């Protein structure tokens, strides 16, 4: 407890963050190639939802040094933003008469397996250049489901950390008591 301000800063190592970064890059590519119409509000909405997913993981992690509450809230905002983006991709497929891959299909299974093993945006950019809008949207949806699962697990971990270690005030008080005990 003497180190009651553990520095976070490792958000780039979180797989949830890596997935969110891939989602952001895919979304930027997708909207520029398939939705880029002047005045289309969906373009900005999708980019902002993808950006919010990524940025709130980073901000929450950094804020977690002094506020577990802020960390939990921002991770949940990231999760909600990515859920909004998921709806946009599903809407795109539906309104363009494209297929939402069934989770039992070979396409889905192969893509999900590939996505589990790849967390670098560059890998997805190479794929986007070779695929059509239906495939890119379905890959984005697979990544969004993976990110959602990982963020749910992260929230559970943060909850357990809070229950085990308490918040910053509890940690500061305990650290002060420990310091006084050692210096008597």
N, C-alpha and C positions, 0 to 999 in steps of 0.2 A: 504493500500500500504506500510505500514511501515515494514511489513514482506515480503520483495521482494524475499526472498529465501526460499519458502516453501519446506520443506523436503518431498520428495516423499516416496520411500521405501515401498509402500503398494502394490507392484506389485503382491505379492502372493495372495492378496485378489481380484485381477481382475479375473473375470470368464474366460476371454480370456486366461490369463496365465494358469489357472487351466486346461482348455481344452487342451492347448498346452502341458502341462506336461503329461496329459493322452495320448495324441497323441504320444509323445516321447516314453513313456514306452511301448505302444502297438507296435510301430514301431520296437523297439529293440527286443521285443518278436517275432514279425512277421518275421523279417529278419533272426533271429537266427534259427527259426523253419522251415521256408519255402524257404529261399534264401541262406542259409549259404553254399555257394560253394566257394572253394578256387579260388581267382582271380575274383570273381563276383563284378564288380565295383558298381552295383546297391545297394549292401548291404551298402557300405560306403556312397553312394549318399543319400539313404533314411535316414540313421541315421543322416547324417549331415544336411539334410533339416529339419528333425524333431527337431534336437537340435537347429538349427538356429532360427526356429520359436519360441521356448521357450526362448532361451537366449536373443534374440533381444528385446523381450517384457520387460524382466528384465533390460537390459542395457539401453534401451530407457527411461524407467521410472526413473531410477536413474539419467541419464544424463539430464532429464527434469528439474531438480532443477535449472540448469544454462543455458540450451539450449533447448527451445521449438522446434527449428528446428531439432536438433539431435533426440529428442524424436519422432517427426513425421517421420523422415526418417527411424529410426530403427523399428518403428511399421510397417511401410510399407515394410521394408526388411523382417520382420517376416511374414507378410501377403504373400509376394512373395515366400518365402521359403516353406510355407505351401501349396501354390498353386502348386509348383513343386512336392511336396510330393503327392498331390492329383493325379497328372498325373501319378506318379509311381504306385500308387494303382490301378488306372483305367487300366493302361497298364498291370499290373499283371493279373487282372481279364480277360481282353481281350485275352492275349496271352496264358492263361491257360484254355480257354474255360469255364470260370466261369461266373456266372450271376452278373451283376451290378443291384442291386435292384431298381425297379421302385418306384418312390416316392408315387405312389398310392397303392403299395402292402401292405398287412398286416404286413409282415416282416419289411419293411422299417418304417412304421408308429409306430409299437411297439418299434423298436430299437431307433428311433428318440425320442420318448417320454421318454424312459429309459435314454438315453444319456442326455437329458435336465435336468434330476433330479440327475445325478451323475457326480461329478467333482473330485473324488478321484481316483488316479491311481490304488490303491489296488482293487477297485471295478472292474476295467477293467481287471486286471490280473486274477482275479477269473473267469471272463467270457472267457478270452482267453484260459485258460487251458481246458475249456469244449467245445470249438467250433472249427470248421474247418477253413481252410484258406479263403474260400469264405465269411463266416460270419464275421471273424475278419477284413478282408479288407473292407467290407461294413460298419461295425461299425466305422472303422477308417475314411472312407469317410464321414459318417454322422457327426462325430466329426470335421472333417476338414471344412465342410460346416458351422457348428455352429461357429467354431473359426473364419472363414472368415467373417461371419456376425458381430460377436462381435468386431473384429479388425476394420471393416469398421465403426462401431459405435464409437469406441474409437478414430479413426482418426477424425471423425466429431466432437467429444467432444474436442479434442486437438485443432482443428481449431477454434472452438467457444471460447475456453479459450484464444487462441492467440488474436483473434479479440477483446475480451473483456478486456484483461489485458495487451496485448502487449508482447514484448520480454523482456529479462533480462535487456538490456540497458535502455529501456523505464521505466521499473520498478525501476531500480537503480536511475535514474535521478529523478523520482517522489518521491522516498523515501528520497533522499537527499534534495529536495525542501521542503518536509514535515518536515524533521528534522530541517532545517534552520528556517522555519516559527514558529515552536514550541519553538525554542531557541533564538528568538529575543527579 
